[in-house]
Structure formats: structure tokens, C-alpha cells
Amino acid sequence: TLANSGPDSGQGKFLFLDSIKYGNNSGGVELTSNSAAPSTEGYCLSFYYNMFGTEQSFIDMAIESMQNPTVGKDRRTIFIQFNTTVDIWKKQEVTINHKSSNWRLFIGAYVEGPF
């Protein structure tokens, strides 16, 4: 990781996605979770993010059904945020309601521009 890339205080862990250094040719990095079980009560995902920078960038989160992955993917965006001009950490909460089959979470960070 880069020096000074995480929060200055707080508890827990952070994830640093360097989409320019580790991304593919389109400047993107994507993480995929393990399979999660369906739930009638849903899941609450709470996190902080900071997207300060000069490049055109965005992050997104999506869930994908694993009911029949060979036929087609049921992928649904649950959060998307484009870059900001203020260097602050923002809190976000997302509710995941997926009751019919196992699912997995995708977290992506993307940068557009010359690399």
C-alpha cells in the first residue's frame, strides 16, 4: 500500500484499491466475495470511502445471483459513486436483499484516462 493511503484514526481495517497500478487496460480493479447464503432478513453493509483525486474515477458495488451462473449472470448494482473533489471519508450503508439463491458481492474501482 501507499504511505498515508488509509484513514488517520478509527477501528477496523481498510481496503486500498490502486486501479492505475494493478488494474487491467481499462484501469479497473475488482474484488469478488465468496458465496453468501440467501436471507429473508437481508444484510446491512456499512463502510467508509474516500475517492479524492484528479482522475475521472468511480467505485461500484454489485451483487450477483449464483442460482444458474452458466446460463447468465444476474448482476445488480447496489452502490455507485463518482470521484469527489473533497478529501474526506464518507460513511455509506447499503442493504442487500437477496432471498432466492446464494449470491456474491463485487467491489470495483475504476479510473479513466491515460496510464
C-alpha positions as CSV (number, residue, x, y, z in Angstrom):
1,T,0.0,0.0,0.0
2,L,1.0,3.6,-0.4
3,A,2.0,5.7,2.6
4,N,-0.9,7.8,4.0
5,S,-3.5,5.9,2.0
6,G,-5.7,4.8,4.9
7,P,-7.7,6.6,7.5
8,D,-5.9,8.6,10.2
9,S,-8.0,7.2,13.0
10,G,-10.7,4.7,13.7
11,Q,-11.1,1.0,14.2
12,G,-11.1,-1.9,11.8
13,K,-9.4,-2.5,8.5
14,F,-9.3,-0.7,5.2
15,L,-9.0,-1.8,1.6
16,F,-6.9,0.3,-0.8
17,L,-7.7,-0.3,-4.5
18,D,-5.0,1.1,-6.8
19,S,-6.7,0.8,-10.1
20,I,-3.9,2.5,-12.1
21,K,-1.1,0.3,-10.8
22,Y,-3.0,-3.0,-10.5
23,G,-5.9,-2.6,-12.9
24,N,-6.4,-4.0,-16.3
25,N,-6.0,-2.0,-19.5
26,S,-9.2,-0.1,-18.8
27,G,-7.9,1.0,-15.4
28,G,-10.2,-1.2,-13.2
29,V,-9.8,-3.4,-10.2
30,E,-12.5,-5.7,-9.0
31,L,-12.8,-7.8,-5.8
32,T,-15.2,-10.7,-5.5
33,S,-16.5,-12.2,-2.3
34,N,-17.1,-15.8,-1.5
35,S,-20.7,-17.1,-1.9
36,A,-23.2,-15.9,0.7
37,A,-26.4,-17.5,1.7
38,P,-29.8,-16.0,0.9
39,S,-31.6,-14.3,3.7
40,T,-35.2,-13.3,4.4
41,E,-33.9,-10.5,6.7
42,G,-31.3,-9.1,4.4
43,Y,-27.8,-7.9,5.1
44,C,-26.5,-4.5,6.0
45,L,-23.1,-3.5,4.7
46,S,-21.7,-0.4,6.4
47,F,-18.4,1.2,5.2
48,Y,-16.5,4.4,4.7
49,Y,-14.9,5.5,1.4
50,N,-12.7,8.3,0.2
51,M,-12.2,9.0,-3.5
52,F,-10.2,12.2,-3.6
53,G,-8.2,12.6,-6.8
54,T,-7.8,14.3,-10.1
55,E,-8.6,11.4,-12.3
56,Q,-12.1,10.6,-13.5
57,S,-12.9,7.6,-11.3
58,F,-15.7,5.7,-9.7
59,I,-16.4,2.8,-7.4
60,D,-19.3,0.5,-7.5
61,M,-20.7,-2.5,-5.7
62,A,-22.9,-5.1,-7.2
63,I,-24.4,-8.4,-6.2
64,E,-24.8,-11.4,-8.5
65,S,-27.0,-14.4,-8.1
66,M,-25.3,-17.7,-8.2
67,Q,-28.5,-19.6,-9.0
68,N,-27.5,-20.5,-12.5
69,P,-24.1,-18.9,-13.3
70,T,-23.5,-20.9,-16.5
71,V,-26.7,-19.6,-18.3
72,G,-26.3,-16.0,-17.4
73,K,-25.4,-13.6,-14.7
74,D,-28.0,-11.8,-12.6
75,R,-25.8,-8.8,-11.6
76,R,-27.4,-5.8,-9.8
77,T,-25.7,-2.6,-8.8
78,I,-26.3,-1.7,-5.2
79,F,-24.0,1.3,-4.9
80,I,-22.1,3.6,-7.2
81,Q,-20.1,6.8,-6.5
82,F,-18.1,9.0,-8.8
83,N,-14.9,10.8,-7.7
84,T,-15.1,13.9,-5.4
85,T,-13.0,17.0,-5.0
86,V,-13.1,16.9,-1.2
87,D,-10.6,14.8,0.7
88,I,-12.9,13.4,3.4
89,W,-14.1,9.9,4.5
90,K,-17.8,9.4,3.9
91,K,-20.0,6.7,5.6
92,Q,-22.3,4.6,3.5
93,E,-24.8,1.9,4.4
94,V,-26.2,-0.5,1.8
95,T,-29.0,-3.1,2.4
96,I,-28.6,-6.3,0.5
97,N,-31.9,-8.2,0.0
98,H,-31.3,-11.4,-1.9
99,K,-33.8,-14.1,-0.8
100,S,-33.8,-16.6,-3.6
101,S,-30.3,-18.1,-4.0
102,N,-26.7,-17.8,-3.0
103,W,-25.1,-14.6,-4.1
104,R,-21.7,-12.8,-4.1
105,L,-20.6,-9.3,-3.8
106,F,-18.4,-7.4,-6.3
107,I,-16.5,-4.2,-5.3
108,G,-14.9,-2.3,-8.2
109,A,-12.7,0.7,-8.5
110,Y,-12.1,2.3,-12.0
111,V,-10.1,5.1,-13.4
112,E,-10.4,6.6,-16.9
113,G,-7.5,8.3,-18.6
114,P,-4.0,7.8,-19.9
115,F,-2.0,5.2,-18.0
